[in-house]
Amino acid sequence: MSTKQDRQEEARDIKSGDDQPSNMSEVYLPFIGFFIVMAVGLGLVIGGFNALEYL
């Protein structure tokens, strides 16, 4: 009985799609953070090379 109810609740959640965006954001947040860190690091490296050229 409980497993059948759980399956029905899961099906309802999938149909409603309420928890799908949160799962997607949880999946992509690490990648977004990684890309931000990489972009900042590249900006600092490029800025450092430009500063060396001006010196």
N, CA, C and O atoms as CSV, one atom per row, in Angstrom:
chain,resi,resn,atom,element,x,y,z
A,1,MET,N,N,0.845,-1.201,0.000
A,1,MET,CA,C,0.000,0.000,0.000
A,1,MET,C,C,0.883,1.255,0.000
A,1,MET,O,O,0.661,2.167,-0.797
A,2,SER,N,N,1.883,1.305,0.891
A,2,SER,CA,C,2.687,2.524,1.005
A,2,SER,C,C,3.495,2.755,-0.278
A,2,SER,O,O,3.628,3.887,-0.742
A,3,THR,N,N,4.038,1.656,-0.848
A,3,THR,CA,C,4.832,1.845,-2.064
A,3,THR,C,C,3.956,2.351,-3.202
A,3,THR,O,O,4.385,3.186,-3.998
A,4,LYS,N,N,2.727,1.845,-3.277
A,4,LYS,CA,C,1.823,2.307,-4.339
A,4,LYS,C,C,1.497,3.788,-4.147
A,4,LYS,O,O,1.461,4.549,-5.114
A,5,GLN,N,N,1.261,4.192,-2.899
A,5,GLN,CA,C,0.976,5.608,-2.641
A,5,GLN,C,C,2.194,6.466,-2.979
A,5,GLN,O,O,2.055,7.546,-3.553
A,6,ASP,N,N,3.381,5.988,-2.626
A,6,ASP,CA,C,4.592,6.752,-2.933
A,6,ASP,C,C,4.734,6.944,-4.434
A,6,ASP,O,O,5.072,8.033,-4.897
A,7,ARG,N,N,4.473,5.873,-5.201
A,7,ARG,CA,C,4.582,5.994,-6.655
A,7,ARG,C,C,3.582,7.005,-7.191
A,7,ARG,O,O,3.905,7.799,-8.075
A,8,GLN,N,N,2.349,6.975,-6.649
A,8,GLN,CA,C,1.343,7.942,-7.111
A,8,GLN,C,C,1.781,9.365,-6.773
A,8,GLN,O,O,1.606,10.273,-7.585
A,9,GLU,N,N,2.346,9.567,-5.590
A,9,GLU,CA,C,2.806,10.908,-5.216
A,9,GLU,C,C,3.952,11.352,-6.121
A,9,GLU,O,O,3.998,12.508,-6.542
A,10,GLU,N,N,4.886,10.433,-6.425
A,10,GLU,CA,C,5.984,10.785,-7.321
A,10,GLU,C,C,5.454,11.155,-8.697
A,10,GLU,O,O,5.907,12.126,-9.303
A,11,ALA,N,N,4.482,10.370,-9.196
A,11,ALA,CA,C,3.900,10.669,-10.506
A,11,ALA,C,C,3.247,12.043,-10.474
A,11,ALA,O,O,3.364,12.814,-11.426
A,12,ARG,N,N,2.558,12.350,-9.376
A,12,ARG,CA,C,1.919,13.667,-9.262
A,12,ARG,C,C,2.984,14.767,-9.274
A,12,ARG,O,O,2.806,15.794,-9.929
A,13,ASP,N,N,4.086,14.557,-8.554
A,13,ASP,CA,C,5.144,15.569,-8.526
A,13,ASP,C,C,5.725,15.772,-9.919
A,13,ASP,O,O,5.982,16.905,-10.325
A,14,ILE,N,N,5.935,14.673,-10.661
A,14,ILE,CA,C,6.511,14.787,-12.002
A,14,ILE,C,C,5.548,15.524,-12.925
A,14,ILE,O,O,5.959,16.374,-13.715
A,15,LYS,N,N,4.244,15.184,-12.815
A,15,LYS,CA,C,3.262,15.851,-13.681
A,15,LYS,C,C,3.183,17.333,-13.355
A,15,LYS,O,O,3.130,18.163,-14.262
A,16,SER,N,N,3.175,17.679,-12.062
A,16,SER,CA,C,3.064,19.090,-11.685
A,16,SER,C,C,4.352,19.843,-12.036
A,16,SER,O,O,4.309,21.026,-12.374
A,17,GLY,N,N,5.495,19.158,-11.955
A,17,GLY,CA,C,6.765,19.789,-12.299
A,17,GLY,C,C,7.219,20.803,-11.260
A,17,GLY,O,O,8.045,21.667,-11.556
A,18,ASP,N,N,6.679,20.702,-10.028
A,18,ASP,CA,C,7.050,21.681,-9.012
A,18,ASP,C,C,8.519,21.512,-8.597
A,18,ASP,O,O,9.229,22.498,-8.398
A,19,ASP,N,N,8.966,20.260,-8.468
A,19,ASP,CA,C,10.322,20.036,-7.960
A,19,ASP,C,C,11.351,19.916,-9.088
A,19,ASP,O,O,12.545,19.813,-8.809
A,20,GLN,N,N,10.927,19.926,-10.331
A,20,GLN,CA,C,11.904,19.797,-11.417
A,20,GLN,C,C,12.832,21.016,-11.514
A,20,GLN,O,O,14.043,20.827,-11.628
A,21,PRO,N,N,12.319,22.272,-11.474
A,21,PRO,CA,C,13.237,23.411,-11.573
A,21,PRO,C,C,14.274,23.412,-10.457
A,21,PRO,O,O,15.440,23.722,-10.702
A,22,SER,N,N,13.867,23.067,-9.224
A,22,SER,CA,C,14.823,23.056,-8.123
A,22,SER,C,C,15.901,22.002,-8.387
A,22,SER,O,O,17.080,22.248,-8.129
A,23,ASN,N,N,15.509,20.831,-8.899
A,23,ASN,CA,C,16.506,19.805,-9.208
A,23,ASN,C,C,17.456,20.294,-10.297
A,23,ASN,O,O,18.665,20.083,-10.207
A,24,MET,N,N,16.909,20.951,-11.333
A,24,MET,CA,C,17.759,21.447,-12.413
A,24,MET,C,C,18.731,22.495,-11.871
A,24,MET,O,O,19.916,22.460,-12.202
A,25,SER,N,N,18.249,23.426,-11.043
A,25,SER,CA,C,19.135,24.462,-10.510
A,25,SER,C,C,20.202,23.817,-9.621
A,25,SER,O,O,21.358,24.240,-9.639
A,26,GLU,N,N,19.822,22.796,-8.841
A,26,GLU,CA,C,20.810,22.116,-8.006
A,26,GLU,C,C,21.872,21.446,-8.864
A,26,GLU,O,O,23.036,21.370,-8.470
A,27,VAL,N,N,21.470,20.955,-10.049
A,27,VAL,CA,C,22.437,20.285,-10.921
A,27,VAL,C,C,23.363,21.307,-11.566
A,27,VAL,O,O,24.564,21.068,-11.694
A,28,TYR,N,N,22.798,22.463,-11.978
A,28,TYR,CA,C,23.598,23.414,-12.758
A,28,TYR,C,C,24.352,24.417,-11.896
A,28,TYR,O,O,25.298,25.037,-12.382
A,29,LEU,N,N,23.965,24.601,-10.628
A,29,LEU,CA,C,24.650,25.595,-9.800
A,29,LEU,C,C,26.154,25.335,-9.712
A,29,LEU,O,O,26.924,26.282,-9.871
A,30,PRO,N,N,26.618,24.098,-9.466
A,30,PRO,CA,C,28.072,23.882,-9.423
A,30,PRO,C,C,28.751,24.252,-10.732
A,30,PRO,O,O,29.838,24.829,-10.723
A,31,PHE,N,N,28.111,23.923,-11.878
A,31,PHE,CA,C,28.722,24.265,-13.163
A,31,PHE,C,C,28.782,25.774,-13.338
A,31,PHE,O,O,29.792,26.305,-13.800
A,32,ILE,N,N,27.697,26.477,-12.968
A,32,ILE,CA,C,27.678,27.939,-13.102
A,32,ILE,C,C,28.760,28.546,-12.210
A,32,ILE,O,O,29.486,29.445,-12.635
A,33,GLY,N,N,28.868,28.058,-10.980
A,33,GLY,CA,C,29.900,28.561,-10.079
A,33,GLY,C,C,31.291,28.297,-10.631
A,33,GLY,O,O,32.169,29.156,-10.544
A,34,PHE,N,N,31.497,27.112,-11.200
A,34,PHE,CA,C,32.802,26.773,-11.779
A,34,PHE,C,C,33.141,27.716,-12.923
A,34,PHE,O,O,34.266,28.205,-13.021
A,35,PHE,N,N,32.140,27.977,-13.810
A,35,PHE,CA,C,32.400,28.869,-14.946
A,35,PHE,C,C,32.679,30.289,-14.459
A,35,PHE,O,O,33.525,30.979,-15.028
A,36,ILE,N,N,31.975,30.737,-13.410
A,36,ILE,CA,C,32.234,32.084,-12.881
A,36,ILE,C,C,33.660,32.156,-12.342
A,36,ILE,O,O,34.377,33.125,-12.596
A,37,VAL,N,N,34.072,31.123,-11.592
A,37,VAL,CA,C,35.428,31.114,-11.042
A,37,VAL,C,C,36.454,31.116,-12.171
A,37,VAL,O,O,37.454,31.830,-12.106
A,38,MET,N,N,36.200,30.303,-13.218
A,38,MET,CA,C,37.126,30.259,-14.350
A,38,MET,C,C,37.186,31.615,-15.046
A,38,MET,O,O,38.268,32.080,-15.402
A,39,ALA,N,N,36.017,32.260,-15.246
A,39,ALA,CA,C,35.991,33.564,-15.922
A,39,ALA,C,C,36.756,34.601,-15.100
A,39,ALA,O,O,37.521,35.389,-15.656
A,40,VAL,N,N,36.554,34.605,-13.782
A,40,VAL,CA,C,37.267,35.558,-12.928
A,40,VAL,C,C,38.767,35.273,-12.982
A,40,VAL,O,O,39.573,36.198,-13.076
A,41,GLY,N,N,39.140,33.995,-12.924
A,41,GLY,CA,C,40.560,33.642,-12.989
A,41,GLY,C,C,41.184,34.077,-14.301
A,41,GLY,O,O,42.279,34.638,-14.316
A,42,LEU,N,N,40.487,33.818,-15.415
A,42,LEU,CA,C,41.007,34.242,-16.716
A,42,LEU,C,C,41.121,35.762,-16.766
A,42,LEU,O,O,42.109,36.289,-17.276
A,43,GLY,N,N,40.125,36.470,-16.244
A,43,GLY,CA,C,40.173,37.935,-16.228
A,43,GLY,C,C,41.369,38.432,-15.433
A,43,GLY,O,O,42.043,39.375,-15.847
A,44,LEU,N,N,41.639,37.800,-14.286
A,44,LEU,CA,C,42.787,38.213,-13.481
A,44,LEU,C,C,44.089,37.932,-14.221
A,44,LEU,O,O,45.004,38.755,-14.190
A,45,VAL,N,N,44.186,36.782,-14.886
A,45,VAL,CA,C,45.412,36.443,-15.622
A,45,VAL,C,C,45.623,37.434,-16.760
A,45,VAL,O,O,46.723,37.956,-16.942
A,46,ILE,N,N,44.550,37.691,-17.532
A,46,ILE,CA,C,44.669,38.632,-18.655
A,46,ILE,C,C,44.990,40.030,-18.124
A,46,ILE,O,O,45.831,40.732,-18.685
A,47,GLY,N,N,44.317,40.433,-17.040
A,47,GLY,CA,C,44.599,41.739,-16.445
A,47,GLY,C,C,46.042,41.818,-15.960
A,47,GLY,O,O,46.689,42.856,-16.099
A,48,GLY,N,N,46.547,40.726,-15.391
A,48,GLY,CA,C,47.936,40.711,-14.934
A,48,GLY,C,C,48.908,40.870,-16.092
A,48,GLY,O,O,49.888,41.606,-15.977
A,49,PHE,N,N,48.651,40.187,-17.213
A,49,PHE,CA,C,49.533,40.325,-18.375
A,49,PHE,C,C,49.476,41.742,-18.922
A,49,PHE,O,O,50.508,42.298,-19.297
A,50,ASN,N,N,48.270,42.345,-18.975
A,50,ASN,CA,C,48.144,43.725,-19.450
A,50,ASN,C,C,48.899,44.670,-18.522
A,50,ASN,O,O,49.553,45.602,-18.991
A,51,ALA,N,N,48.818,44.441,-17.204
A,51,ALA,CA,C,49.532,45.289,-16.253
A,51,ALA,C,C,51.038,45.154,-16.467
A,51,ALA,O,O,51.760,46.149,-16.401
A,52,LEU,N,N,51.522,43.933,-16.723
A,52,LEU,CA,C,52.953,43.747,-16.974
A,52,LEU,C,C,53.377,44.494,-18.229
A,52,LEU,O,O,54.468,45.063,-18.270
A,53,GLU,N,N,52.522,44.502,-19.260
A,53,GLU,CA,C,52.864,45.225,-20.484
A,53,GLU,C,C,52.985,46.720,-20.208
A,53,GLU,O,O,53.874,47.383,-20.742
A,54,TYR,N,N,52.076,47.259,-19.361
A,54,TYR,CA,C,52.123,48.697,-19.077
A,54,TYR,C,C,53.331,49.041,-18.211
A,54,TYR,O,O,53.855,50.151,-18.298
A,55,LEU,N,N,53.781,48.095,-17.372
A,55,LEU,CA,C,54.978,48.359,-16.580
A,55,LEU,C,C,56.189,48.305,-17.504
A,55,LEU,O,O,57.318,48.498,-17.053
